[in-house]
Amino acid sequence: MAIAYREWREGDDLALLEIWGGPETVQAGQFRGTLAPSGNAPWRRCIVAEDVVDGVAIPVAAGVVHEATLHPERLWAYIEVDRQHRRAGVGSTLLTMLRHEAQRAPSGVARLRCKVEPGTPGAAFAEAAGLAPIQRSRLVVVEPGVLKLPVFGDGSESAASDQVEDLATGSVELSDVVGRYYTAVHGWDSPGELGIGTVQRLFLDELSGAHGAIVLRAPKASAFGQGVPASRKGRLEAFAISYAELAPAEGEGAAQAKSGQPTDVFLGHDPQLGPEQAQAAVRDLLALIAYQYPVLLEVDDSMTALRAVVEPLLESGKAHVQGAETLVVSD
């Protein structure tokens, strides 16, 4: 086996797909899309390993390292090697070459990170290379009606409407809380500066797939102190952004809901809330959005309040993990 290394060229993706076949993990399916010609805008270096047989070079492995606008303190890296060429040093050589390229990244960032599925060859390779887990993520399906509906104020419809609101995804108030929450739960890998426009582009505009948002507010407050009727909206305590209709009335969406297909929801809270307040706000809003239909939540271990609500549901069988866990590993 004679292995040669070179930069990625157009057409390598098709050649490698013939050798690799389908992706072994969800992460592999996602990161194969980052294999592309090297460039500087954005900065990316991609290397291909070829097995030269009788003078014919056949691509069998590839690796890429690239900068990211979101979470800029590390570089993303991905390596995939054909099953027949594993445990022969090809992946290790690619990693050494990518580390060398990373030292010359214009951002000055050289630490690597990648996503792996526990118990897979990729996870074993990452561990052997000295990459350790910095976060665990799970997709959790919460079954409908498993949480008792909250009672707001005096239990009237008016009291409930004061605290539960359908909010436009273009809301600056919503964007502010979403940005601060995302930053707070990603202290392990800072997303960098998140302006309102960036938050809307990533999580709230049409291109993000967002369909709508429901928010939970604190009870109304008086602008003039105690004894004066409350008229000012309470502060936004928790939010649920739906990436499909939560309760579609007709058409394809309704058929999806009736089939039990869960709705993808980004659920979070104002990071300024105390632990008990945050947990209560998340629980109440989850009870509302999962009252009739199942919802799908991405739960990182750093999402303390959401984990506190979801873990008992997992233990009691009222929620379940969909697919395998994802580990983010890094230097």
N, C-alpha and C positions, 0 to 999 in steps of 0.2 A: 504494500500500500504506500503510494507516494502522494503526499498531500502538499498542495501548493495554495498560497493565499494571495488574494488580490482584492481590489475594490469592487463594490457592487456595480453591475452593468444592467442596462435595460434587457429584459427577457429572463433575468435570473429568477424572478418570482415564479414564472411558469415552469422553468426547469426544476426548481426545488420542490414545487408542489407535486410534480410527478414522482419525485423520490420520496418525499415525506408522507404523502397522502393527507388525510384529514387531520386536523389538530387534535392532540391528545388531551388538552385541557381547555377550559374557557379562556384562560389567560393566554395560551398559545394562539388561539383564534384571534384575540384582540391585538396581540403584539406583532403578529405576522404583518399586519398592515403598516408597521413602522419601518419595515425593511424596504429601503429605497436608496437611490443614489446619494452619495455624500454631498453635502452642501453647507453653506454658511448662513442662510436666511430661511428657516432657522438652522442653527448649527447641528450637523449630524455627520457621523462617520459610520459607514457600513462596510463590512468585510465579508467576503465569501471564501469558503474553503472548498477546493476541488480535489477529487481523487483522480490522478492521472493514470490511466490504464492503456497500455499500448499506444501511448502518445495522444490519447483522447482524454480531455479534461472534462470531468462530470461534477457539477456542483453538488455537494453533499451536506453542507452546513453553512450557516451565516450568523453574523452577530452585528448588533447595532448599538450605538450609544448616542444619545441626543439630549439637547437642552429642552426645558419646558418653561413656558411662560407662567403657568400655574405650578406652585410648589418648586420654586427655582433653586432651592438650596441643595438639591441633588440632581444628578443626571439619570435619566431612565436608560436601562440596558436590557438587552434581550439576546439570547443565544439559543439556537436550535440546531441539533445534530441528527442526521439520519440514524435510525436504530442500528443499522449495520456498522456504523463507524463510531459508536459510543465506547467509552472506556479505553480509548486509544490516544488520549491527549489532545484531540481536536478541539473540544470545548474549552479546555484549559488554555490552549494556545490562543484561541480567539479572545478569551477573557483578558489574557496578558496584553494582547494587542489593543483591545478596547481601553484598558486602563492607561496604556501609553498615550493613546489619542486623547483620553479625558484630561490628561495633564496639560493639554494645549487648548482646552476649551476657552473661548474668549471671555466667558463669565468668570473664569478663575475657579469655578466649582469642579471638583474632581470626584467627590463621593458618588457611588453608584447605588441605585435601588432598582428592584424589579418585583414583580408579583409572581407568586408560585402557589400551587395547590399542595397542601400537606400530603406526605406519603407518596409523592410522585418522583420520577427520576430528576425532574427539574429542581424540586425542593432539596433532594439529596446533593445535587451538584452545587446549589447555592450554599448549603451548609458547609460542604467541603471547601468551598472557596472563601469561607470566612464571612459570609453574609448572614446576619442574624435578624430574626423577626423584630420589627418595630411597630407593627400593627396587625390585628386580625379583623377581618370583615366577614359578615355572614348576610345572606339574603333570607329574611324571615317572613313567612306567610302567617298572618294573624287571621284566624277564622272569624266569621261574622257572629256578632252577638255574645262574645265571650266576656266582655267587660260591661258592668252595670252602667247604664246611662247616668251622667251627672245631673244634679238638680242645681239650677242657678237661682240665686236670690230667693224670692218667695215662691219659686216654682212656676211662675206664670210665663206665658209665651213672650210677654214684653221683657221680662227679666232675662230670658234666654237670648232674645234678639239683641239685647244690650251687650252681651258678652261673646256671642258667636256670630261671625260675620263672613260673608263671601266677599273677598277683597280682590280687586283687580291686580293681576300679576305685574302690572306696570307701576304699582304703588311704591313710592320712595320709602315710606314707612316700613313696608314689608321687605324691600330690598336691603334696607339698613340692618334689620334684625337677622335676616338670612345671612348676610355677609359676616356679621359679628359672630353668629353661631358657628358658621363654617370655619372661621378662623380659630375660634375657641376650642373646637373639637379636633383641630389639626395642629395643636401645639407640637406634636411629635414630628411634623414635617410641614413647616410654615407655608401657607399658600402665597405669602407675600402680600403686597398692598392690594386690597380689593375695593375698588371704587364702586359706586352705585351702578354705573354703566356695565362694568365687568360682571357684577353679580347678576344683573338682569340678563346679560348675554349667556352666562353659564347655566342659570337655573330657571329663568322666568320668562324669556321671550318665546315666540313661536318656534324658532329654530331649536330651542332646547327641548321641545316637546311638551312644555308645560301647558296644561289645559285650564287650570284654575287653582285658586287657593282659598282655604278656609282658615280663619284665625280665631284664636281664643283670647279675649281681652280680660283684664281685671275689671271688677265692678266700676260703674261710672263714678267719677269724682266731681266734687264741686270746685268751681274755679274761685269761689269766694269764702271758702272755709266751712267749718262745721255749722250746721243749722240752716244752711242755704241749700235748696234742692240741687241735687247733682245733675249736671247737664253735659259735662265734658266726657268724651269717650275715655274709657279706661285704657291703660297702656297695653300694647300687644305683648302677650305672654308666651304664646305658642303658635306655630303655623304648620299647615299641612299642604304641600304643593302636590297636586295630582298631575301625573303624566299620562293619564287617560281619564275619561269621565268617571267620577266616583259612583254615580247612580244614573246612567243613561236611560232615557225614557223609551227610545225606539231605535230601530236600525241595527247596524252591525254591533254598536257598543252595547246595546241591550242584550243581544244574543251572547256577547262575550260575558256580560255580568251574570246572566242566567246559567251559563255553563260553569260558573264557579271560578273563572279565570281571575286571579287577583289583580287589583289596580296598583300600579307602581306609585308610591308616595314618598316624598321627602318630608320627614317629620322632625321638627326641632323646636327650640324654645329660646327666649331671650337669655343670653348667657349671664345677665346680671341677676337673675333670680337665684335665690338660695337653693341648696340641694332638694329640700322637701317641696318647696314651691315649684321647682322645675319638674320634679317627678309627678306632682299632682296635675300640673298643666298638661304635660305630655299624656298622662293617663286619660284625662277627661277628653282631650281632643281625639285620641285614638279610639276611645269608646264611641264617639260620635261618628267618625268616618268609617269604622268597621262594624257599624250596627247591623247593616243589611248585607254587605258584600265583603269578601276577603280583601285584605290589602297586603302588598308586598313592601317590606321595609329593608333598606340596607342599614345594618347595625354594625358599627365599628365599636371595638372595645372601649374607645375613648369617649363614646356617647353615653356617659354615666347615667343620666336620667332615663334615657330610652332603654338602656339595658336593664335598669331596675324594674321597669314596667314589663319588659318582654320576657326576661328570664323565668319568672314564675309561670307564665303562659307556656313556655317551652317545656318546663318540668311537668306541667299538668296535662300536656298533650293538646292544649288549646291553640297552640301555634307550632309550626315546624320549620326547620331549616330547609330551604330549597337549594339543591345542588351542594357542591363542596364549599368548604371555607376557603377564603383567600388570605394569604399572608403577604404583607409587604416586607421584604427583607432588604437590608442595607449594610454597608460597611460599618 
